């Protein structure tokens, strides 16, 4: 997970300074966070109990199909849901700092800055 302001800062730097031609950046926040981690951090910041509810792959597929999504797309999204739940994107890079010179913002900082306290 990454703060949209960090994505914007990288885009500005990549588009307005030299040395980024042909490069591919993998942008991440400063820590890999599960949805349970996010719920915990949001609870701490807001003072309200927030919890992450795990949804089964079959329930994801059924809900999407019930909403009128094509079966093939519902199947793909349910597989993606399973991959993310299993930690597929638990990756942290230093690309934000490398491009902008500043570290990526934490989830706690994002919540504070956006009025979550």
C-alpha positions as CSV (number, residue, x, y, z in Angstrom):
1,X,0.0,0.0,0.0
2,X,1.2,3.5,-0.9
3,X,0.1,7.0,-0.3
4,X,-1.1,8.6,-3.5
5,X,1.0,11.7,-2.7
6,X,4.1,9.5,-2.9
7,X,3.0,8.2,-6.3
8,X,2.4,11.8,-7.5
9,X,5.9,12.9,-6.2
10,X,7.5,10.1,-8.1
11,X,5.6,11.0,-11.3
12,X,6.6,14.6,-11.0
13,X,10.2,13.8,-10.5
14,X,10.3,11.2,-13.3
15,X,8.6,13.6,-15.7
16,X,10.6,16.7,-14.8
17,X,14.1,15.5,-14.1
18,X,16.5,13.5,-16.2
19,X,17.7,10.0,-15.7
20,X,14.4,8.2,-15.6
21,X,14.1,7.3,-19.2
22,X,13.4,3.7,-19.8
23,X,13.3,2.9,-16.1
24,X,10.5,1.0,-14.3
25,X,9.8,1.7,-10.7
26,X,7.9,-0.5,-8.3
27,X,6.3,1.9,-5.8
28,X,5.4,0.8,-2.3
29,X,4.9,2.3,1.1
30,X,7.6,1.8,3.8
31,X,6.1,-1.4,5.1
32,X,4.1,-4.4,3.8
33,X,0.7,-4.3,5.4
34,X,-2.0,-6.9,5.6
35,X,-5.6,-5.8,5.8
36,X,-5.6,-6.8,9.4
37,X,-2.7,-4.5,10.0
38,X,-4.5,-1.7,8.3
39,X,-7.6,-2.3,10.4
40,X,-5.5,-2.2,13.6
41,X,-3.7,1.0,12.6
42,X,-6.9,2.7,11.7
43,X,-8.5,1.6,15.0
44,X,-5.5,3.0,16.9
45,X,-5.7,6.3,15.0
46,X,-9.5,6.8,15.1
47,X,-10.2,5.4,18.5
48,X,-13.0,3.3,16.9
49,X,-12.8,-0.5,16.6
50,X,-12.3,-1.3,12.9
51,X,-11.9,-4.9,11.8
52,X,-11.0,-6.6,8.6
53,X,-13.6,-9.3,7.6
54,X,-12.2,-12.1,5.5
55,X,-14.4,-13.0,2.6
56,X,-14.1,-16.4,1.0
57,X,-13.1,-16.8,-2.7
58,X,-16.5,-18.3,-3.4
59,X,-18.3,-15.4,-1.8
60,X,-16.3,-12.9,-3.8
61,X,-17.2,-14.7,-7.0
62,X,-20.9,-15.1,-6.1
63,X,-21.2,-11.4,-5.1
64,X,-19.6,-10.2,-8.3
65,X,-21.8,-12.5,-10.5
66,X,-24.9,-11.3,-8.5
67,X,-23.9,-7.8,-9.4
68,X,-23.9,-8.6,-13.1
69,X,-20.2,-9.1,-13.7
70,X,-19.3,-11.6,-16.3
71,X,-18.4,-15.1,-14.9
72,X,-14.9,-15.0,-16.3
73,X,-14.2,-11.7,-14.7
74,X,-15.7,-12.8,-11.4
75,X,-13.5,-15.9,-11.5
76,X,-10.3,-13.8,-12.2
77,X,-11.2,-11.3,-9.4
78,X,-11.8,-14.1,-6.9
79,X,-8.4,-15.6,-7.9
80,X,-6.8,-12.2,-7.4
81,X,-8.5,-11.9,-4.0
82,X,-7.0,-15.2,-3.0
83,X,-3.5,-14.2,-4.1
84,X,-3.7,-10.9,-2.2
85,X,-5.0,-12.7,0.9
86,X,-2.0,-15.0,0.7
87,X,0.5,-12.2,0.6
88,X,1.2,-12.0,-3.1
89,X,2.0,-8.2,-2.9
90,X,3.9,-8.2,0.4
91,X,6.8,-6.3,-1.1
92,X,8.6,-3.2,0.0
93,X,11.0,-1.2,-2.3
94,X,13.1,1.9,-1.8
95,X,12.0,3.4,-5.2
96,X,10.1,6.3,-3.7
97,X,13.2,7.5,-1.8
98,X,15.5,6.7,-4.7
99,X,13.4,8.9,-7.1
100,X,12.2,11.7,-4.8
101,X,14.9,11.8,-2.1
102,X,12.2,11.4,0.6
103,X,10.9,8.3,2.3
104,X,7.4,7.1,1.5
105,X,4.7,8.1,4.0
106,X,3.5,5.5,6.5
107,X,-0.1,4.6,6.9
108,X,-0.2,6.3,10.3
109,X,1.1,9.5,8.7
110,X,-1.5,9.2,5.9
111,X,-4.4,8.8,8.4
112,X,-3.2,11.8,10.5
113,X,-2.8,14.0,7.4
114,X,-6.2,13.1,6.0
115,X,-8.1,13.8,9.2
116,X,-8.4,10.3,10.6
117,X,-7.6,11.3,14.2
